[in-house]
Amino acid sequence: MDRNEIEKKVLEHIIEIYGVQEVQLDEKFLNLGDTLDVVELMMELEMEFGNKVSDEEVDEVILGDVNALVDLFDRKLEGNK
């Protein structure tokens, strides 16, 4: 799976979980909703991509932006090849 496919899947899940119409890659998660939404999102993405995310990585995502989350799964999936 390439980065564009990962980005598309991540954005689809964010739109569904946060109930927004669109989201930008530089959008901060703290601006979208609360940390429980991030945890739900991470669980969904773990199932989607088949990769476990550590508590430390979840903390980084909460403080980061959408692009950082795409990067995280891009690295994890690249490591599976």
N, C-alpha and C positions, 0 to 999 in steps of 0.2 A: 504494500500500500504506500503510495507516495504522499508527500506533504499536502498536496491539494486535496486529496481524498480525506486525509485526517482532518484537515481544516473544515471541510464541508460537514463531516460527521459531528465534530465538536460544536460547530455553529448550530446544527440542527438540534442537538441535545440542549444547548443553552436556550434557544428560542422556545423549546417545549417546556423546560423546567422553570424558566424565569417568566414565561408568558409575555415575552417581548416580540415585536414584529421583525426587528433586525438588530444586529449587534456588530460592532466594529472590533477589529483585532486588538486595538489599543484600549479597549474598554476595560476598566478596572472592575474586578469582581465585587469589591466593596460598594461600588456604585450601582450594581445590578440588584443586589438583595443581601440576605443575611448568610451567615456561615453555614447554616443548615442546608441552604440551597446548594452551596458548593459541595458539601458532603454528598448530597443526593446526586449531583452531577458527576462527581468522581466515581460513585458506585456504578452509575449507568455507563460511564466510559470504560471502567474496568471490565464490565461485561461485554461491551461493544468490541473492545480491542483485545480482550483476553490477557490483560496485564494488570498486576497488582500495583497499587500506589501506596507508598509509605506515608505514615503520619507527617513526617517532615516535608514530604512533597506536597501533601494537602495544605499544610501551613503556608508553603511558598506560593501555592496557587491562590489562596485566600488573599494574600497581600499583593499578588501580581495581576497581570492582565490576560486576556484571552490568548494573545500570541504566545505567552509563556506556557500556557496549557497545551497549545498545539505543539510547541517545541518539546515539551515533556514526553508526549506520546510519540512524537516523531523519533526521538532518541530511543525510547523503549522498544518501539517496533523495529527500528534499525538494528538494535542489539539482538533481536530474535532471528535475524537472517543468518 
